[in-house]
Amino acid sequence: QVQVVESGGGLVQAGGSLRLSCAASGSILSINAMGWYRQAPGKQRELVARIISGGSTNYADAVKGRFTIAGDNAKKTLYLQMNSLKPEDTAVYYCNVEGATPWRAFNSWGQGTQVTVSS
């Protein structure tokens, strides 16, 4: 089993910053990719940023230049630095981890962390 736990969400004013963290634990043999997704009320879950094992990153157009994704493979931890936050960034942010245990592939999600940006 693989567990994924997000932290770092909160309430911030427009223009402010937050740093989200995602910790993966369990019987993890390897991690192929980790990503941040978000879901606002009435909207479907969407990709925010993703990083693969080789270090390549992918960002949603809405967050390019403002958000930065980074991973610490040794700690099995993913970070999302969010700067210049806008009210439109308000959502529950979820961490996704893809990889393998010694016995099977996995694709696990955390419970999410709330980010609220006020104007």
N, C-alpha and C positions, 0 to 999 in steps of 0.2 A: 504494500500500500504506500501511496505517496500523498503527503499532506502539503498544502499550499496555504500560506497565511500572509495577508496584506496588512500593512500598517502605514500610518502617516497622514491619513486624511484629516480633514477638519474644515473649519470655516475661515475664509480669508477674503479680504477686500480685493476688488478688481485692481490689477496691477501688481498684486503680491505674488508670493512664491510658496510652494510646498514641495516636499520631497517624499515620495512614496517608496516603500520597501516591500519586497516580496521574498519570503523565505520558503524554500522547498526542503522537505525532509522525508525520510523513509528509506526504503530499499532501492536507492537510485544508483544504477550502474553508469548511466550517461544522460546528459541533457542535450537535446538537439536544438531546441529553440525555447525562448521565453518571450512573453509578450504582455502588454497592457491593453486592455479593452475597457470601454466604458458604456454605460447605459443610462440614459436620461429618461424621465417619466414619459411614457407614450412613444418611446423610440426603441428601435432594436439595438442590440449590442453591436458596437462598432470597434474596429481596430484603432488604437491610438498609436502604438509603437511596438516594434518587434525586433528581436535580435536573434541571430542564428549562431551556431557553434563556431563558425569561422570569423565572427565578429561583424558581419554585415548587418546593417540596420535598415528598417523601413518605418516611415512616419506617415500618418495621415496628413493630408494637405493642411487641414485646419490647425495643426499644432507645429508644423515645421518652423524652425527658427525660435520657438518658444520652449519646447520640451526636449529633453535629452534622456535617452535610455542607455543604461550601462549595466553590466553584469559582473559579478565576482564569482567565477567558476568554483574556486576553492571553498567559498562559503555557501555556494548554491543559493545565491541571493541576487535579486534583480532590483534595480532602482529606476525611478522615473523622477527626474528633476523638472519641475513645472514652474516656469517663470512667466511674467506678464500675463497672469491669469485673467480670464474674461468670464463674465456671467454664463456665457455659452458653454464653458467648461464644466459647469455643475452637472454631476452625474455620480453614479456609483462606479468606482474603478475596480476592475477585476484583473487578477494575474492568472496567466495561463502558462503551463509548463508542459513541454513535449519531450519525451525521452524514452528510456528503457530501464526496466528493472532487470535483475539477472534472469527473469523468467518470461517477461512479456513487455511489449511497448505500452506506454501510458500517455494520457493526455488529461491533465488534472487542472481544475479551477479552484481558486480560493473563494471565500465567502463575500469578498468585496469590501471596499472602504469608501465611505462617503466623502466627496469633495463638494463643498458649497462655496461659490464665489458670489459675493454681494456687490452691488453697485452703489 
